[in-house]
Amino acid sequence: MSADFIIGLAGEAVYVVLKASAPMLALALIVGLLVSIFQATTQIQEQTLAFVPKIVAVFISIIVFGPWILNTIVDFTYNLLNNLHQYIG
């Protein structure tokens, strides 16, 4: 295995992780922004108010985007294992 292969594989792995986590991160960001605006307008400074809606939103996004995330990770792993024999040796 060459260094170029390892660097390319690591880059592809990072891309897959970012692509798989993007729906959860984006939804948590949007919900956090909405909660922050709500807290600023009502002057309610309760710390748990910021975390509970984000946790619920992330769980909902896992339920909704779970099959797509799993499919993305399985495709990456399948391609990795099928093409790995070409570089060993």
PDB file with one MODEL, atoms N, CA, C and O in Angstrom:
MODEL        1
ATOM      1  N   MET A   1       0.841  -1.180   0.000  1.00  0.00           N
ATOM      2  CA  MET A   1       0.000   0.000   0.000  1.00  0.00           C
ATOM      3  C   MET A   1       0.887   1.245   0.000  1.00  0.00           C
ATOM      4  O   MET A   1       1.853   1.344   0.756  1.00  0.00           O
ATOM      5  N   SER A   2       0.541   2.160  -0.842  1.00  0.00           N
ATOM      6  CA  SER A   2       1.329   3.383  -0.922  1.00  0.00           C
ATOM      7  C   SER A   2       0.735   4.453  -0.007  1.00  0.00           C
ATOM      8  O   SER A   2      -0.382   4.330   0.495  1.00  0.00           O
ATOM      9  N   ALA A   3       1.513   5.484   0.182  1.00  0.00           N
ATOM     10  CA  ALA A   3       1.053   6.600   1.024  1.00  0.00           C
ATOM     11  C   ALA A   3      -0.114   7.326   0.368  1.00  0.00           C
ATOM     12  O   ALA A   3      -1.008   7.818   1.057  1.00  0.00           O
ATOM     13  N   ASP A   4      -0.110   7.395  -0.953  1.00  0.00           N
ATOM     14  CA  ASP A   4      -1.223   8.055  -1.654  1.00  0.00           C
ATOM     15  C   ASP A   4      -2.540   7.314  -1.434  1.00  0.00           C
ATOM     16  O   ASP A   4      -3.596   7.927  -1.276  1.00  0.00           O
ATOM     17  N   PHE A   5      -2.454   5.996  -1.428  1.00  0.00           N
ATOM     18  CA  PHE A   5      -3.665   5.205  -1.182  1.00  0.00           C
ATOM     19  C   PHE A   5      -4.214   5.449   0.219  1.00  0.00           C
ATOM     20  O   PHE A   5      -5.419   5.624   0.401  1.00  0.00           O
ATOM     21  N   ILE A   6      -3.326   5.460   1.201  1.00  0.00           N
ATOM     22  CA  ILE A   6      -3.754   5.666   2.593  1.00  0.00           C
ATOM     23  C   ILE A   6      -4.350   7.058   2.762  1.00  0.00           C
ATOM     24  O   ILE A   6      -5.379   7.212   3.420  1.00  0.00           O
ATOM     25  N   ILE A   7      -3.719   8.068   2.179  1.00  0.00           N
ATOM     26  CA  ILE A   7      -4.233   9.440   2.287  1.00  0.00           C
ATOM     27  C   ILE A   7      -5.578   9.567   1.583  1.00  0.00           C
ATOM     28  O   ILE A   7      -6.490  10.212   2.100  1.00  0.00           O
ATOM     29  N   GLY A   8      -5.705   8.961   0.419  1.00  0.00           N
ATOM     30  CA  GLY A   8      -6.988   8.984  -0.296  1.00  0.00           C
ATOM     31  C   GLY A   8      -8.086   8.269   0.462  1.00  0.00           C
ATOM     32  O   GLY A   8      -9.225   8.734   0.513  1.00  0.00           O
ATOM     33  N   LEU A   9      -7.737   7.130   1.053  1.00  0.00           N
ATOM     34  CA  LEU A   9      -8.709   6.372   1.838  1.00  0.00           C
ATOM     35  C   LEU A   9      -9.143   7.146   3.082  1.00  0.00           C
ATOM     36  O   LEU A   9     -10.324   7.158   3.429  1.00  0.00           O
ATOM     37  N   ALA A  10      -8.193   7.789   3.746  1.00  0.00           N
ATOM     38  CA  ALA A  10      -8.534   8.593   4.925  1.00  0.00           C
ATOM     39  C   ALA A  10      -9.410   9.780   4.531  1.00  0.00           C
ATOM     40  O   ALA A  10     -10.352  10.118   5.248  1.00  0.00           O
ATOM     41  N   GLY A  11      -9.114  10.404   3.418  1.00  0.00           N
ATOM     42  CA  GLY A  11      -9.946  11.521   2.950  1.00  0.00           C
ATOM     43  C   GLY A  11     -11.358  11.078   2.624  1.00  0.00           C
ATOM     44  O   GLY A  11     -12.322  11.766   2.959  1.00  0.00           O
ATOM     45  N   GLU A  12     -11.482   9.938   1.977  1.00  0.00           N
ATOM     46  CA  GLU A  12     -12.812   9.412   1.660  1.00  0.00           C
ATOM     47  C   GLU A  12     -13.577   9.034   2.930  1.00  0.00           C
ATOM     48  O   GLU A  12     -14.787   9.242   3.013  1.00  0.00           O
ATOM     49  N   ALA A  13     -12.872   8.482   3.914  1.00  0.00           N
ATOM     50  CA  ALA A  13     -13.513   8.116   5.183  1.00  0.00           C
ATOM     51  C   ALA A  13     -14.019   9.365   5.914  1.00  0.00           C
ATOM     52  O   ALA A  13     -15.124   9.364   6.457  1.00  0.00           O
ATOM     53  N   VAL A  14     -13.217  10.415   5.923  1.00  0.00           N
ATOM     54  CA  VAL A  14     -13.649  11.665   6.565  1.00  0.00           C
ATOM     55  C   VAL A  14     -14.863  12.236   5.841  1.00  0.00           C
ATOM     56  O   VAL A  14     -15.796  12.724   6.479  1.00  0.00           O
ATOM     57  N   TYR A  15     -14.856  12.177   4.513  1.00  0.00           N
ATOM     58  CA  TYR A  15     -16.000  12.671   3.737  1.00  0.00           C
ATOM     59  C   TYR A  15     -17.269  11.883   4.066  1.00  0.00           C
ATOM     60  O   TYR A  15     -18.342  12.470   4.205  1.00  0.00           O
ATOM     61  N   VAL A  16     -17.155  10.566   4.190  1.00  0.00           N
ATOM     62  CA  VAL A  16     -18.321   9.731   4.510  1.00  0.00           C
ATOM     63  C   VAL A  16     -18.845  10.062   5.907  1.00  0.00           C
ATOM     64  O   VAL A  16     -20.056  10.122   6.116  1.00  0.00           O
ATOM     65  N   VAL A  17     -17.941  10.275   6.862  1.00  0.00           N
ATOM     66  CA  VAL A  17     -18.366  10.620   8.223  1.00  0.00           C
ATOM     67  C   VAL A  17     -19.078  11.972   8.230  1.00  0.00           C
ATOM     68  O   VAL A  17     -20.111  12.125   8.881  1.00  0.00           O
ATOM     69  N   LEU A  18     -18.534  12.943   7.514  1.00  0.00           N
ATOM     70  CA  LEU A  18     -19.187  14.258   7.439  1.00  0.00           C
ATOM     71  C   LEU A  18     -20.546  14.176   6.755  1.00  0.00           C
ATOM     72  O   LEU A  18     -21.508  14.808   7.190  1.00  0.00           O
ATOM     73  N   LYS A  19     -20.617  13.393   5.683  1.00  0.00           N
ATOM     74  CA  LYS A  19     -21.883  13.240   4.969  1.00  0.00           C
ATOM     75  C   LYS A  19     -22.924  12.527   5.825  1.00  0.00           C
ATOM     76  O   LYS A  19     -24.107  12.864   5.770  1.00  0.00           O
ATOM     77  N   ALA A  20     -22.492  11.545   6.615  1.00  0.00           N
ATOM     78  CA  ALA A  20     -23.429  10.789   7.449  1.00  0.00           C
ATOM     79  C   ALA A  20     -23.901  11.601   8.649  1.00  0.00           C
ATOM     80  O   ALA A  20     -25.031  11.425   9.104  1.00  0.00           O
ATOM     81  N   SER A  21     -23.062  12.480   9.164  1.00  0.00           N
ATOM     82  CA  SER A  21     -23.445  13.251  10.351  1.00  0.00           C
ATOM     83  C   SER A  21     -24.086  14.598  10.016  1.00  0.00           C
ATOM     84  O   SER A  21     -24.594  15.271  10.914  1.00  0.00           O
ATOM     85  N   ALA A  22     -24.075  14.997   8.766  1.00  0.00           N
ATOM     86  CA  ALA A  22     -24.594  16.311   8.379  1.00  0.00           C
ATOM     87  C   ALA A  22     -26.069  16.529   8.733  1.00  0.00           C
ATOM     88  O   ALA A  22     -26.399  17.604   9.233  1.00  0.00           O
ATOM     89  N   PRO A  23     -26.974  15.568   8.502  1.00  0.00           N
ATOM     90  CA  PRO A  23     -28.378  15.837   8.847  1.00  0.00           C
ATOM     91  C   PRO A  23     -28.589  16.096  10.338  1.00  0.00           C
ATOM     92  O   PRO A  23     -29.364  16.975  10.715  1.00  0.00           O
ATOM     93  N   MET A  24     -27.905  15.337  11.177  1.00  0.00           N
ATOM     94  CA  MET A  24     -28.065  15.519  12.622  1.00  0.00           C
ATOM     95  C   MET A  24     -27.472  16.845  13.079  1.00  0.00           C
ATOM     96  O   MET A  24     -28.062  17.547  13.900  1.00  0.00           O
ATOM     97  N   LEU A  25     -26.309  17.182  12.547  1.00  0.00           N
ATOM     98  CA  LEU A  25     -25.670  18.439  12.930  1.00  0.00           C
ATOM     99  C   LEU A  25     -26.472  19.648  12.457  1.00  0.00           C
ATOM    100  O   LEU A  25     -26.625  20.624  13.191  1.00  0.00           O
ATOM    101  N   ALA A  26     -26.981  19.579  11.234  1.00  0.00           N
ATOM    102  CA  ALA A  26     -27.751  20.703  10.702  1.00  0.00           C
ATOM    103  C   ALA A  26     -29.039  20.906  11.494  1.00  0.00           C
ATOM    104  O   ALA A  26     -29.399  22.039  11.816  1.00  0.00           O
ATOM    105  N   LEU A  27     -29.727  19.828  11.805  1.00  0.00           N
ATOM    106  CA  LEU A  27     -30.969  19.959  12.561  1.00  0.00           C
ATOM    107  C   LEU A  27     -30.711  20.460  13.980  1.00  0.00           C
ATOM    108  O   LEU A  27     -31.480  21.274  14.493  1.00  0.00           O
ATOM    109  N   ALA A  28     -29.644  19.989  14.619  1.00  0.00           N
ATOM    110  CA  ALA A  28     -29.299  20.473  15.957  1.00  0.00           C
ATOM    111  C   ALA A  28     -28.934  21.955  15.915  1.00  0.00           C
ATOM    112  O   ALA A  28     -29.269  22.703  16.834  1.00  0.00           O
ATOM    113  N   LEU A  29     -28.252  22.379  14.860  1.00  0.00           N
ATOM    114  CA  LEU A  29     -27.902  23.790  14.711  1.00  0.00           C
ATOM    115  C   LEU A  29     -29.140  24.659  14.557  1.00  0.00           C
ATOM    116  O   LEU A  29     -29.238  25.716  15.180  1.00  0.00           O
ATOM    117  N   ILE A  30     -30.076  24.226  13.739  1.00  0.00           N
ATOM    118  CA  ILE A  30     -31.303  25.002  13.518  1.00  0.00           C
ATOM    119  C   ILE A  30     -32.126  25.072  14.794  1.00  0.00           C
ATOM    120  O   ILE A  30     -32.604  26.145  15.163  1.00  0.00           O
ATOM    121  N   VAL A  31     -32.298  23.951  15.469  1.00  0.00           N
ATOM    122  CA  VAL A  31     -33.081  23.943  16.708  1.00  0.00           C
ATOM    123  C   VAL A  31     -32.388  24.772  17.784  1.00  0.00           C
ATOM    124  O   VAL A  31     -33.055  25.492  18.527  1.00  0.00           O
ATOM    125  N   GLY A  32     -31.066  24.685  17.879  1.00  0.00           N
ATOM    126  CA  GLY A  32     -30.337  25.493  18.840  1.00  0.00           C
ATOM    127  C   GLY A  32     -30.484  26.977  18.580  1.00  0.00           C
ATOM    128  O   GLY A  32     -30.607  27.766  19.516  1.00  0.00           O
ATOM    129  N   LEU A  33     -30.472  27.361  17.312  1.00  0.00           N
ATOM    130  CA  LEU A  33     -30.667  28.764  16.958  1.00  0.00           C
ATOM    131  C   LEU A  33     -32.070  29.237  17.317  1.00  0.00           C
ATOM    132  O   LEU A  33     -32.243  30.340  17.837  1.00  0.00           O
ATOM    133  N   LEU A  34     -33.059  28.415  17.045  1.00  0.00           N
ATOM    134  CA  LEU A  34     -34.441  28.788  17.385  1.00  0.00           C
ATOM    135  C   LEU A  34     -34.629  28.897  18.895  1.00  0.00           C
ATOM    136  O   LEU A  34     -35.300  29.814  19.369  1.00  0.00           O
ATOM    137  N   VAL A  35     -34.049  27.980  19.649  1.00  0.00           N
ATOM    138  CA  VAL A  35     -34.146  28.037  21.109  1.00  0.00           C
ATOM    139  C   VAL A  35     -33.421  29.270  21.642  1.00  0.00           C
ATOM    140  O   VAL A  35     -33.899  29.911  22.577  1.00  0.00           O
ATOM    141  N   SER A  36     -32.281  29.604  21.059  1.00  0.00           N
ATOM    142  CA  SER A  36     -31.547  30.800  21.490  1.00  0.00           C
ATOM    143  C   SER A  36     -32.345  32.066  21.233  1.00  0.00           C
ATOM    144  O   SER A  36     -32.370  32.973  22.065  1.00  0.00           O
ATOM    145  N   ILE A  37     -32.992  32.127  20.086  1.00  0.00           N
ATOM    146  CA  ILE A  37     -33.842  33.289  19.790  1.00  0.00           C
ATOM    147  C   ILE A  37     -35.005  33.352  20.767  1.00  0.00           C
ATOM    148  O   ILE A  37     -35.359  34.427  21.249  1.00  0.00           O
ATOM    149  N   PHE A  38     -35.602  32.196  21.060  1.00  0.00           N
ATOM    150  CA  PHE A  38     -36.702  32.161  22.025  1.00  0.00           C
ATOM    151  C   PHE A  38     -36.233  32.604  23.406  1.00  0.00           C
ATOM    152  O   PHE A  38     -36.932  33.355  24.086  1.00  0.00           O
ATOM    153  N   GLN A  39     -35.056  32.145  23.824  1.00  0.00           N
ATOM    154  CA  GLN A  39     -34.541  32.532  25.140  1.00  0.00           C
ATOM    155  C   GLN A  39     -34.205  34.018  25.186  1.00  0.00           C
ATOM    156  O   GLN A  39     -34.400  34.667  26.214  1.00  0.00           O
ATOM    157  N   ALA A  40     -33.709  34.552  24.098  1.00  0.00           N
ATOM    158  CA  ALA A  40     -33.356  35.974  24.084  1.00  0.00           C
ATOM    159  C   ALA A  40     -34.599  36.856  24.111  1.00  0.00           C
ATOM    160  O   ALA A  40     -34.596  37.911  24.745  1.00  0.00           O
ATOM    161  N   THR A  41     -35.650  36.438  23.434  1.00  0.00           N
ATOM    162  CA  THR A  41     -36.858  37.269  23.406  1.00  0.00           C
ATOM    163  C   THR A  41     -37.662  37.176  24.693  1.00  0.00           C
ATOM    164  O   THR A  41     -38.294  38.151  25.101  1.00  0.00           O
ATOM    165  N   THR A  42     -37.644  36.011  25.338  1.00  0.00           N
ATOM    166  CA  THR A  42     -38.434  35.855  26.562  1.00  0.00           C
ATOM    167  C   THR A  42     -37.601  36.059  27.824  1.00  0.00           C
ATOM    168  O   THR A  42     -38.151  36.097  28.925  1.00  0.00           O
ATOM    169  N   GLN A  43     -36.301  36.189  27.682  1.00  0.00           N
ATOM    170  CA  GLN A  43     -35.363  36.355  28.789  1.00  0.00           C
ATOM    171  C   GLN A  43     -35.421  35.184  29.782  1.00  0.00           C
ATOM    172  O   GLN A  43     -35.175  35.360  30.976  1.00  0.00           O
ATOM    173  N   ILE A  44     -35.744  34.010  29.282  1.00  0.00           N
ATOM    174  CA  ILE A  44     -35.675  32.785  30.082  1.00  0.00           C
ATOM    175  C   ILE A  44     -34.276  32.222  29.892  1.00  0.00           C
ATOM    176  O   ILE A  44     -33.903  31.874  28.772  1.00  0.00           O
ATOM    177  N   GLN A  45     -33.496  32.127  30.961  1.00  0.00           N
ATOM    178  CA  GLN A  45     -32.119  31.678  30.856  1.00  0.00           C
ATOM    179  C   GLN A  45     -31.941  30.304  31.519  1.00  0.00           C
ATOM    180  O   GLN A  45     -31.004  30.109  32.293  1.00  0.00           O
ATOM    181  N   GLU A  46     -32.803  29.389  31.228  1.00  0.00           N
ATOM    182  CA  GLU A  46     -32.716  28.040  31.763  1.00  0.00           C
ATOM    183  C   GLU A  46     -31.757  27.219  30.889  1.00  0.00           C
ATOM    184  O   GLU A  46     -31.935  27.142  29.674  1.00  0.00           O
ATOM    185  N   GLN A  47     -30.748  26.611  31.508  1.00  0.00           N
ATOM    186  CA  GLN A  47     -29.727  25.884  30.754  1.00  0.00           C
ATOM    187  C   GLN A  47     -30.280  24.623  30.092  1.00  0.00           C
ATOM    188  O   GLN A  47     -29.875  24.279  28.982  1.00  0.00           O
ATOM    189  N   THR A  48     -31.195  23.935  30.762  1.00  0.00           N
ATOM    190  CA  THR A  48     -31.716  22.686  30.190  1.00  0.00           C
ATOM    191  C   THR A  48     -32.634  22.947  29.005  1.00  0.00           C
ATOM    192  O   THR A  48     -32.867  22.045  28.200  1.00  0.00           O
ATOM    193  N   LEU A  49     -33.149  24.142  28.884  1.00  0.00           N
ATOM    194  CA  LEU A  49     -34.023  24.466  27.762  1.00  0.00           C
ATOM    195  C   LEU A  49     -33.259  24.397  26.442  1.00  0.00           C
ATOM    196  O   LEU A  49     -33.857  24.141  25.397  1.00  0.00           O
ATOM    197  N   ALA A  50     -31.972  24.619  26.475  1.00  0.00           N
ATOM    198  CA  ALA A  50     -31.181  24.568  25.245  1.00  0.00           C
ATOM    199  C   ALA A  50     -30.862  23.143  24.819  1.00  0.00           C
ATOM    200  O   ALA A  50     -30.720  22.886  23.624  1.00  0.00           O
ATOM    201  N   PHE A  51     -30.744  22.208  25.754  1.00  0.00           N
ATOM    202  CA  PHE A  51     -30.291  20.862  25.421  1.00  0.00           C
ATOM    203  C   PHE A  51     -31.414  19.898  25.060  1.00  0.00           C
ATOM    204  O   PHE A  51     -31.264  19.098  24.137  1.00  0.00           O
ATOM    205  N   VAL A  52     -32.513  19.962  25.758  1.00  0.00           N
ATOM    206  CA  VAL A  52     -33.584  18.974  25.547  1.00  0.00           C
ATOM    207  C   VAL A  52     -34.154  19.037  24.123  1.00  0.00           C
ATOM    208  O   VAL A  52     -34.287  17.986  23.496  1.00  0.00           O
ATOM    209  N   PRO A  53     -34.493  20.205  23.586  1.00  0.00           N
ATOM    210  CA  PRO A  53     -35.003  20.214  22.209  1.00  0.00           C
ATOM    211  C   PRO A  53     -33.971  19.727  21.180  1.00  0.00           C
ATOM    212  O   PRO A  53     -34.331  19.090  20.190  1.00  0.00           O
ATOM    213  N   LYS A  54     -32.700  20.028  21.418  1.00  0.00           N
ATOM    214  CA  LYS A  54     -31.672  19.559  20.483  1.00  0.00           C
ATOM    215  C   LYS A  54     -31.537  18.043  20.526  1.00  0.00           C
ATOM    216  O   LYS A  54     -31.359  17.408  19.487  1.00  0.00           O
ATOM    217  N   ILE A  55     -31.621  17.458  21.715  1.00  0.00           N
ATOM    218  CA  ILE A  55     -31.531  16.003  21.832  1.00  0.00           C
ATOM    219  C   ILE A  55     -32.714  15.346  21.128  1.00  0.00           C
ATOM    220  O   ILE A  55     -32.548  14.355  20.418  1.00  0.00           O
ATOM    221  N   VAL A  56     -33.898  15.896  21.325  1.00  0.00           N
ATOM    222  CA  VAL A  56     -35.089  15.356  20.659  1.00  0.00           C
ATOM    223  C   VAL A  56     -34.962  15.482  19.147  1.00  0.00           C
ATOM    224  O   VAL A  56     -35.309  14.553  18.417  1.00  0.00           O
ATOM    225  N   ALA A  57     -34.467  16.622  18.670  1.00  0.00           N
ATOM    226  CA  ALA A  57     -34.305  16.827  17.229  1.00  0.00           C
ATOM    227  C   ALA A  57     -33.290  15.853  16.633  1.00  0.00           C
ATOM    228  O   ALA A  57     -33.486  15.345  15.529  1.00  0.00           O
ATOM    229  N   VAL A  58     -32.218  15.597  17.357  1.00  0.00           N
ATOM    230  CA  VAL A  58     -31.212  14.654  16.858  1.00  0.00           C
ATOM    231  C   VAL A  58     -31.784  13.243  16.820  1.00  0.00           C
ATOM    232  O   VAL A  58     -31.539  12.511  15.861  1.00  0.00           O
ATOM    233  N   PHE A  59     -32.537  12.847  17.834  1.00  0.00           N
ATOM    234  CA  PHE A  59     -33.161  11.521  17.816  1.00  0.00           C
ATOM    235  C   PHE A  59     -34.142  11.387  16.658  1.00  0.00           C
ATOM    236  O   PHE A  59     -34.192  10.345  16.004  1.00  0.00           O
ATOM    237  N   ILE A  60     -34.915  12.426  16.401  1.00  0.00           N
ATOM    238  CA  ILE A  60     -35.853  12.389  15.277  1.00  0.00           C
ATOM    239  C   ILE A  60     -35.103  12.300  13.953  1.00  0.00           C
ATOM    240  O   ILE A  60     -35.516  11.573  13.049  1.00  0.00           O
ATOM    241  N   SER A  61     -33.994  13.045  13.838  1.00  0.00           N
ATOM    242  CA  SER A  61     -33.224  12.978  12.590  1.00  0.00           C
ATOM    243  C   SER A  61     -32.572  11.613  12.405  1.00  0.00           C
ATOM    244  O   SER A  61     -32.409  11.152  11.275  1.00  0.00           O
ATOM    245  N   ILE A  62     -32.197  10.962  13.504  1.00  0.00           N
ATOM    246  CA  ILE A  62     -31.653   9.600  13.393  1.00  0.00           C
ATOM    247  C   ILE A  62     -32.728   8.646  12.885  1.00  0.00           C
ATOM    248  O   ILE A  62     -32.450   7.770  12.065  1.00  0.00           O
ATOM    249  N   ILE A  63     -33.947   8.815  13.369  1.00  0.00           N
ATOM    250  CA  ILE A  63     -35.045   7.956  12.916  1.00  0.00           C
ATOM    251  C   ILE A  63     -35.357   8.206  11.445  1.00  0.00           C
ATOM    252  O   ILE A  63     -35.568   7.266  10.679  1.00  0.00           O
ATOM    253  N   VAL A  64     -35.385   9.475  11.054  1.00  0.00           N
ATOM    254  CA  VAL A  64     -35.748   9.816   9.676  1.00  0.00           C
ATOM    255  C   VAL A  64     -34.621   9.480   8.702  1.00  0.00           C
ATOM    256  O   VAL A  64     -34.864   8.875   7.658  1.00  0.00           O
ATOM    257  N   PHE A  65     -33.387   9.870   9.039  1.00  0.00           N
ATOM    258  CA  PHE A  65     -32.265   9.687   8.123  1.00  0.00           C
ATOM    259  C   PHE A  65     -31.459   8.422   8.393  1.00  0.00           C
ATOM    260  O   PHE A  65     -30.453   8.185   7.725  1.00  0.00           O
ATOM    261  N   GLY A  66     -31.870   7.615   9.343  1.00  0.00           N
ATOM    262  CA  GLY A  66     -31.134   6.411   9.698  1.00  0.00           C
ATOM    263  C   GLY A  66     -30.879   5.458   8.546  1.00  0.00           C
ATOM    264  O   GLY A  66     -29.744   5.016   8.370  1.00  0.00           O
ATOM    265  N   PRO A  67     -31.887   5.123   7.756  1.00  0.00           N
ATOM    266  CA  PRO A  67     -31.630   4.207   6.631  1.00  0.00           C
ATOM    267  C   PRO A  67     -30.632   4.779   5.615  1.00  0.00           C
ATOM    268  O   PRO A  67     -29.795   4.050   5.083  1.00  0.00           O
ATOM    269  N   TRP A  68     -30.727   6.067   5.355  1.00  0.00           N
ATOM    270  CA  TRP A  68     -29.791   6.695   4.416  1.00  0.00           C
ATOM    271  C   TRP A  68     -28.364   6.691   4.981  1.00  0.00           C
ATOM    272  O   TRP A  68     -27.408   6.412   4.257  1.00  0.00           O
ATOM    273  N   ILE A  69     -28.227   6.997   6.261  1.00  0.00           N
ATOM    274  CA  ILE A  69     -26.906   6.985   6.905  1.00  0.00           C
ATOM    275  C   ILE A  69     -26.322   5.576   6.866  1.00  0.00           C
ATOM    276  O   ILE A  69     -25.153   5.394   6.524  1.00  0.00           O
ATOM    277  N   LEU A  70     -27.124   4.592   7.214  1.00  0.00           N
ATOM    278  CA  LEU A  70     -26.658   3.210   7.197  1.00  0.00           C
ATOM    279  C   LEU A  70     -26.265   2.777   5.792  1.00  0.00           C
ATOM    280  O   LEU A  70     -25.257   2.092   5.613  1.00  0.00           O
ATOM    281  N   ASN A  71     -27.047   3.169   4.799  1.00  0.00           N
ATOM    282  CA  ASN A  71     -26.740   2.834   3.409  1.00  0.00           C
ATOM    283  C   ASN A  71     -25.423   3.475   2.966  1.00  0.00           C
ATOM    284  O   ASN A  71     -24.635   2.847   2.258  1.00  0.00           O
ATOM    285  N   THR A  72     -25.182   4.713   3.375  1.00  0.00           N
ATOM    286  CA  THR A  72     -23.936   5.403   3.034  1.00  0.00           C
ATOM    287  C   THR A  72     -22.733   4.699   3.639  1.00  0.00           C
ATOM    288  O   THR A  72     -21.721   4.505   2.964  1.00  0.00           O
ATOM    289  N   ILE A  73     -22.834   4.321   4.892  1.00  0.00           N
ATOM    290  CA  ILE A  73     -21.712   3.656   5.567  1.00  0.00           C
ATOM    291  C   ILE A  73     -21.491   2.253   5.015  1.00  0.00           C
ATOM    292  O   ILE A  73     -20.347   1.828   4.856  1.00  0.00           O
ATOM    293  N   VAL A  74     -22.555   1.539   4.725  1.00  0.00           N
ATOM    294  CA  VAL A  74     -22.425   0.189   4.165  1.00  0.00           C
ATOM    295  C   VAL A  74     -21.813   0.251   2.768  1.00  0.00           C
ATOM    296  O   VAL A  74     -20.973  -0.584   2.432  1.00  0.00           O
ATOM    297  N   ASP A  75     -22.218   1.223   1.947  1.00  0.00           N
ATOM    298  CA  ASP A  75     -21.630   1.368   0.615  1.00  0.00           C
ATOM    299  C   ASP A  75     -20.127   1.648   0.694  1.00  0.00           C
ATOM    300  O   ASP A  75     -19.346   1.078  -0.067  1.00  0.00           O
ATOM    301  N   PHE A  76     -19.729   2.520   1.610  1.00  0.00           N
ATOM    302  CA  PHE A  76     -18.303   2.812   1.774  1.00  0.00           C
ATOM    303  C   PHE A  76     -17.536   1.557   2.183  1.00  0.00           C
ATOM    304  O   PHE A  76     -16.477   1.260   1.632  1.00  0.00           O
ATOM    305  N   THR A  77     -18.076   0.833   3.144  1.00  0.00           N
ATOM    306  CA  THR A  77     -17.404  -0.375   3.624  1.00  0.00           C
ATOM    307  C   THR A  77     -17.349  -1.444   2.537  1.00  0.00           C
ATOM    308  O   THR A  77     -16.330  -2.116   2.377  1.00  0.00           O
ATOM    309  N   TYR A  78     -18.432  -1.603   1.795  1.00  0.00           N
ATOM    310  CA  TYR A  78     -18.470  -2.583   0.704  1.00  0.00           C
ATOM    311  C   TYR A  78     -17.425  -2.257  -0.360  1.00  0.00           C
ATOM    312  O   TYR A  78     -16.694  -3.141  -0.805  1.00  0.00           O
ATOM    313  N   ASN A  79     -17.354  -0.988  -0.769  1.00  0.00           N
ATOM    314  CA  ASN A  79     -16.362  -0.588  -1.773  1.00  0.00           C
ATOM    315  C   ASN A  79     -14.939  -0.745  -1.250  1.00  0.00           C
ATOM    316  O   ASN A  79     -14.040  -1.142  -1.990  1.00  0.00           O
ATOM    317  N   LEU A  80     -14.741  -0.434   0.023  1.00  0.00           N
ATOM    318  CA  LEU A  80     -13.417  -0.574   0.620  1.00  0.00           C
ATOM    319  C   LEU A  80     -12.972  -2.029   0.621  1.00  0.00           C
ATOM    320  O   LEU A  80     -11.855  -2.337   0.204  1.00  0.00           O
ATOM    321  N   LEU A  81     -13.825  -2.915   1.080  1.00  0.00           N
ATOM    322  CA  LEU A  81     -13.449  -4.330   1.167  1.00  0.00           C
ATOM    323  C   LEU A  81     -13.328  -4.982  -0.199  1.00  0.00           C
ATOM    324  O   LEU A  81     -12.505  -5.880  -0.377  1.00  0.00           O
ATOM    325  N   ASN A  82     -14.129  -4.552  -1.169  1.00  0.00           N
ATOM    326  CA  ASN A  82     -14.027  -5.141  -2.511  1.00  0.00           C
ATOM    327  C   ASN A  82     -12.780  -4.678  -3.250  1.00  0.00           C
ATOM    328  O   ASN A  82     -12.239  -5.435  -4.055  1.00  0.00           O
ATOM    329  N   ASN A  83     -12.313  -3.476  -3.007  1.00  0.00           N
ATOM    330  CA  ASN A  83     -11.159  -2.945  -3.740  1.00  0.00           C
ATOM    331  C   ASN A  83      -9.858  -3.063  -2.964  1.00  0.00           C
ATOM    332  O   ASN A  83      -8.801  -2.706  -3.484  1.00  0.00           O
ATOM    333  N   LEU A  84      -9.908  -3.546  -1.750  1.00  0.00           N
ATOM    334  CA  LEU A  84      -8.709  -3.623  -0.937  1.00  0.00           C
ATOM    335  C   LEU A  84      -7.713  -4.655  -1.442  1.00  0.00           C
ATOM    336  O   LEU A  84      -6.505  -4.488  -1.275  1.00  0.00           O
ATOM    337  N   HIS A  85      -8.210  -5.719  -2.056  1.00  0.00           N
ATOM    338  CA  HIS A  85      -7.311  -6.779  -2.533  1.00  0.00           C
ATOM    339  C   HIS A  85      -6.390  -6.272  -3.638  1.00  0.00           C
ATOM    340  O   HIS A  85      -5.326  -6.852  -3.853  1.00  0.00           O
ATOM    341  N   GLN A  86      -6.761  -5.220  -4.336  1.00  0.00           N
ATOM    342  CA  GLN A  86      -5.928  -4.695  -5.413  1.00  0.00           C
ATOM    343  C   GLN A  86      -4.665  -4.026  -4.882  1.00  0.00           C
ATOM    344  O   GLN A  86      -3.655  -3.964  -5.583  1.00  0.00           O
ATOM    345  N   TYR A  87      -4.713  -3.521  -3.637  1.00  0.00           N
ATOM    346  CA  TYR A  87      -3.609  -2.746  -3.104  1.00  0.00           C
ATOM    347  C   TYR A  87      -2.733  -3.515  -2.133  1.00  0.00           C
ATOM    348  O   TYR A  87      -1.681  -3.025  -1.722  1.00  0.00           O
ATOM    349  N   ILE A  88      -3.153  -4.708  -1.764  1.00  0.00           N
ATOM    350  CA  ILE A  88      -2.334  -5.522  -0.844  1.00  0.00           C
ATOM    351  C   ILE A  88      -1.397  -6.382  -1.688  1.00  0.00           C
ATOM    352  O   ILE A  88      -1.810  -7.025  -2.653  1.00  0.00           O
ATOM    353  N   GLY A  89      -0.168  -6.374  -1.310  1.00  0.00           N
ATOM    354  CA  GLY A  89       0.719  -7.268  -2.009  1.00  0.00           C
ATOM    355  C   GLY A  89       1.958  -6.669  -2.511  1.00  0.00           C
ATOM    356  O   GLY A  89       2.775  -7.360  -3.120  1.00  0.00           O
TER     357      GLY A  89
ENDMDL
END
